Amino acid sequence: MSGNYDAFVLFAEMRTGSNHLEASLAALDGVESFGEVFNPVFIGAPNRADLFGIDMHAREADPMPLLRAVVGAPGLTGFRFFHDHDPRVLDPVLNNRRIAKVFLTRNPLDSYVSLQIAVETGQWRLTNAKMAKTATARFQPEEFDALVARQAAFRDRTHRRLQETGQGAFWLTYDNIGDLDVLNGLAAFLGIAARLDTVPGKIKKQNPGEIEEKVENVAEMRAHLALLDPFLLSRSVHLEPARGPAAGMLMAAAESPVLAAPLASDTSEALRTWLTALDGAPPTESRTLKELRPWMRRHGGFLSFTLLRHPLARAYTMFTGMLSDKGREANILRRIVTNQHGVDLGGPEKAAFLGFLKFLKANLNGQSALPVAPERATQAALLAGMAQTMLPLRLIREGEAQAELDRLAGRASPRLNLLGRAALNAIADDEIEAACADAYRRDYEALGFRRWTET
């Protein structure tokens, strides 16, 4: 414990240099940092499943005893916290003035590329330069945009809460983590008497060099980055507090005065195919209305719409995607659903899906260490966020989609093909319907969905 604070939290993200900064803090007398204490997959560090006698299952049931143990430990103690760590801990941490807030940031493109290389090589931490592994990253535009959006929403939430409670914080960038004067300034901020004589050098910088040298599709990356709006010039100015404005990829028909605004990726491909068949040409796509203004001027009186999936069909699409998707996030989700929610994903499909629905209820109700990702959020919540960017004129429920799309087109339109309906029909029953209604009650009530078997 220092005179200023009992503990500290280091808000950062993957590949921002947080391991290096944590090691520098731990080199100060009287300071101990316990790593990613509230990472949904481990406690503190990979392959560690308990801390202060509290294991993963106990933390999943209630993370507050572990937070109290960290804050109450001797000396000045701390931990790292990322946007995808246990959301139940965030407000208690932000509201506690005796927990110092430290923010570490890095250029998001550098972080993203570094993350892709770490995934490719399996090397997440480097202490011996001779053991460095190299690879190139492939820039994935939608993946990059989604990651930046999630991190920005988290950062905005933390900033807002500190403003509301009148608290300050210490800010560092990736370039500062090797700056001795800045590190000692951080020690002064934390109220620590000790100072560093040198910067601890055990952890080495990974993947040095220019960004173009580390990305295999540089031209595609540059073209996509040129379309982004980092200064938010297209954002409307208003005085209402921000509540997470968001919109997915907007799709404007090539000729018809129709604009589709998909809520989630599970409807995006079906709507893209439908719009392409409608006019015999792919739609114009954009994440902002600003880029679509020429189209909007040419199509006065256009109709915008959003397709609402039945909650059960949407949950089943999430479930099958979780089973088949590859990559770090999919692996983490499967581990959490299996290990912390007791779902046997290798067992009978109906039982596994029923267990997944119960996980969704826990996740949406704040009873899970995993934050609610947009693909799992209620459609009512997603619509509330979308309304701050654009307000669709028509909301079309899945069961009524074909007839409504024909009306929008003014003629018999191409068939809309949504995946997963036949497979879901084979396992849907009263128990599964009830579990889904329990998880997505807000969508059933606010958006007027009936039972799946009645659609």
N, C-alpha and C positions, 0 to 999 in steps of 0.2 A: 504494500500500500504506500502511495506517495501522499504528499500533502495536498495535492490537487485532486487525485483520483484514486479509486479503489482498484480499477481495472481499465482496460482499453479494448476497443474493437477496431480491427483493421478492415475497413470496407474496400474490397478489391474485386477483381475478376481473374479468371484463369489466364495465365500467360501475361500478367502485368508486372511481374517481379516481386510478388508478395512473399515468396519463399525467401528471397534474398533480404528483403526488408525485415521480415520476422527474425531471421538469423542475426541481423545487426542489432535489433532490439534485445534479443536474448543474450547478446554479448555484454550488455550493461548489467552491472551488479544490482541484484535485487529485482530483476525483471525475468519473468518466465511467460512464454507464449505457448499455447497448447494446440496450435494449428487450426484446421477446419473442424472445430468441435461439433458444428451442426450440419455438416455435410450429410445428406440423406443416406449415403452409401457406407460411410465409416465414421468413426469418432476421432477427430484430430488428424489422423494420417492413414493412408491405405493400409489395410490388413490389421488395423487396430479397432477393436469392437467394444472397448469399455474404457472409462476414465472415472476416477474417484469412486470406483465400485459401482458405477452406473453403466449398464450394457445397452445395446441397441434397442432391445425390446422395451426396457424401462424408459429410455429417451423417447421412443416412438409414442408410448402411452402419455408421457408428460415431460417435456423438455426443461421445465422450469427448475427442478432440483439440480440438474446438471449446470444450468446457468448460475444458480446460487453458489454451487460448489466452486466454480471457476472464479467468480467474483470474490468469494470469501477466502480463497487460498492465500497463504502468506506471500508477502511481497506485492509487487505490481504485476498482475497477471492479465493475460489477454488472449484473444483468439482472432482468427480470420473469418470473414463472413462475405459470401458471394450472393448474387441475385437469386440463385437457385437453391440456397440453403433453407433450413426449416423456417417458414414464414411466421410461425407462432412465437418465435423468439424476438422478432424484429421490433415490435412496438415496446415491449418491456425494456429492450436495450436502448432504443431511442429516447424513451421517457426518463431513463435513469441518468441524472446529471453527474453521478459519481463514476460513470463509465465514459472515458475519453473516446472521442470519435476521430479516427484517422482515415483519410481517404487517399487511396493510391490509384492513379489513372494511367492509361497508356493509349496511344493512337489505336483506335479500334481495328484498323486494317492490319497493323503490325501484330496485334494480339490474335486476330483471326487466323492470319497466315501461320503464326507460331503454333497455334492450337492444331491446325491441320497437319503440320509437320510432326508435332508430338504424337498425334494419333497414328500417323503413318509409321513412325519409327518406334513407337512405344517408349521413347525416352522423355520423361517428364521433369527430370532433375539431373543436372550435370555437375559433378564435383571434380572430375578429372578430364581435362580438355582432350587427352589422348583417346578417351572413350566416346567422343562425340559422334553421333550418327547423323547422316544427312539425307534429305529427301526434298522433293518439291511438292508444293501444295497446288491443288486445283481450286480456283476461286468459284464458289457456287453463289450466284447473286441472291437467290431467295433465302438461302441459309444465312448468308451474311446479314441481309436486311433484318431477318427475324431476330438474330442474336443481338444486333445493335439496338433494335426496338425494345427487347426485353430488358437489356441493361439500362437503357435510357429511362424506361418507366420506373425501374427500381431506384435509380439515382435521383429522379425527380421526387419520388416518394420520400426518400430519406432527407433530401434537402428541405422539402416542405415541412417535415416534422421538426427539424432543427430550427427552422424559422419560427414556427408556431410556438415552440418552447423556449425560444431565446437562447439557444446554445451555439457555441462556436465549434470549429473543427480544425484539424491540421491537414493541409493538402500537400501531396507530393505527386510528381509525375514519375514515369519510368526512368527518365533521365536523372532524377534526383537520388535514386537509391544508392549510387556510388559517391555521392557528394558528402564528405565528412562534415562540413559546416551545417548542411541541412539536417543531417542525422542528429547532430548535437543540438540543433534547434528543436527537433522533435523531442529529444530528451528533456529539454527545458520546458517545453509545453506540457509534457506529462508530469513535471514536477520531480524529476529524478536528479539527484545530485551528481551521479556518475556521468562521465563523458567518454567518448571513444577516442583513442589515439590513432587508430587506423580503421579502415573499413574492412570488416571480416571478408575474407576472400575464398572461403570454402566453396560456395556455390558459384559456378561459372556461367557466363552469358552463353545461351544457345543460339544457333542459327544467325551468326553475324552476317552482315552484308546488306546490299540494296534489296528492296522489296521485289524488284523485277527479276532478280536472280533466283528468287525463291518461289515464284509462281509460274506454272507452266502455260497458262492461258492469259498472258498479260494483256493482249488486245481486248479480250472480252471483259476483263476486270476494269480497264480504263474506260471502256464504253459505258459500263454500268455505273461506275463512280461519277461519271459526268452527268448522269441523270438525277443524282441525289440532290437533296436540298438541305445541306448541313446548317445553314443559317435560318431555316424555317421561314423563308420569305413568302411561302404560300399559305402560312398559317393565318387564320383570321384573328384579329385583335379583339379581345373581349375581357370583361372583368370577372367572369365566373371562374372560380377555382378549377384548375385542370383535374379531370377525372379519367385520364387515360384515353384520349382520342385515338381511334385506330380504324383503319380500313385495309382490306386485303387488296388484291389486284383487281382493278376496275376493268371491265371489258365492254367496249363499244362496238356494236355490230358494224360491219363494213358498209352497208347501205341502209338497212332498216333503222328507224329511230328508236332503238332499244339499247339500254345500258344495263348490264348485269353487274351486281356488286356482291360477289360470293363472300359468305361469312368465313368459310373454312376451306381447306385444300380438298376435302372429300367431295365438294360440289364444283370446285373450280374446273376440273378437267371435263366433267359432264357438260357444264355450261359453255366451255370453250368449244367443245365438239358441236353442241347444238347451234351456237351462233355461227360457226363456220359453215355448217350445213344449211342454215337459214339463208345466207346470202352467197354461198359458194366461194367465200373468201374468209381468211382468219380475221378475228376481231382486232381492233386496236386496243392495246393493253397499257395500263399505267397505274401507278400507286397514288397519283395525285390528280385532282380535278383540273389543276392548272394546265397540265399537258394535254388534257382532252378538250380544252376550250374551243379550239378550231372545229373539232367534230361537233361540239354542242351548238356552235353558231350555225353550222350547216344543217343541223337537225332540230330546228326549233319545234318545241312541243314534244320532245322525246320523252319516253317513259323509262324510268329506272326501277329496277326490282331486285329483291333478294330472295333467294330460295332457302326456305327453312326445312331442314331435314327432320324427320321424326326422331325424337330423342333415342328410341331404341335402335333405329337403323344407324344413327350417328355413333352410338356407343359400340355397336357391333363392328363398324368400320374402324374405330379406334382399337378395338380388341384384336381384330385380324391384322391390322397394321403393326401393333405392338409385337405380335408373334413373328411377323415376317421382316420387319424393318431391320436394317443393319446400322452400325455406327454406335458411338459412345452413348448418346442420349437414349437410344432404344435399349441398349444393354443395361443402363442404369434403371430404366423403368421396369424392365423384366425382373431385375434383381430385387427391387423394392417391393413389387407386387408379390413376388414369390416369398422372399425372406421375411418381410415385415408385415405382410397382410395374409400370409398363409395360403396363397392361391397356387394350386398345382397346375401349372400351365401345360404340363405334359399329359395330364389326365383327360377324361372325357370332355369334349368341347362344351357341352351344356354346363357342367359343373365349373369349368374354368371361367366361362363367360359370366356365370352367376357370381363367382368370387370377384371378378373384375368389376362388375357393377357395384358390389359392396365397397371395393376400393375407391371407385369414383365418388360414392357418397361421402366416404371419409375425407377424401381429398377436397371436395367442394365445401365441406363443412369445417375445414380447418383442423381436421383430426389426423393429418398426415404430415410427415416431415418434408414432403415434396410440394413446392409451390404449384398453384393451379396454372398450368400452361394454357394458352389460348385455345388449343385444340380440345381441351377438356372443359373449358368454361361453359356456362349456360349460354344459349343463343340470345337470351334476353339481355345478359350482360354484354355480349359482343355487339348487339344492336345499339345499346346505350353508348358504347364507345364509338361505333361507326357514325352515329347521328351527329357527332361533333365535327366530323369531316365531311360527310354527305348523308342526306336523308333519303333513302329509297322511297319511291312513291307507292310501290306495291310490295307486300310481303306475301309470298306464295308458299303454302305448306306443301310438303312433298306429295301427299296423297292426292292433291288437286292440281299438281304441276302441269300435266299435259294440257288440260282444258284451259288453264289460265295462260299458258304460253301461247296457245292458239289465239286467244283473244288479244294478247299483246302484239302478236305478229299480224293480226288482221286476216289470217287465213290458216288453213291446216298446216301446221309447222312440223319440222322433223321430230322424230321421237327422241325424248330425253331419256338417256340410259344411265341410271344410278346403280352402282355396283352393290352386291351383297344382299339384295332383297330375297332371292331364292334360297340362299344358304340360311338366312335368318328365319325364314318361314319354317324351316325344318326343325328348329330348336325352340322357337318362341312358344311359351306357355304362360299360365297364370302366374307362376312363381317368378319367372323372368320379367314379365310385364310389371309386377308389383315392385321388384327390385329396381327397375329402371325408373318407375314413377317416384320411388323413394329418393333416388339420387337426383333426378332432374324435375322435381316437383315444380320449381319455378317456371320451367318452360311449358310444362303441361298446363299450368294455371294461366300464365300470362299470354301464351300463344295459341291456346285452344286446341291442343292435340288430343285426339282420342286414342284408345288402345290400338296397338299395332294391328291386331287381328281384325279390327273394324275398318282399317283403311283400304 
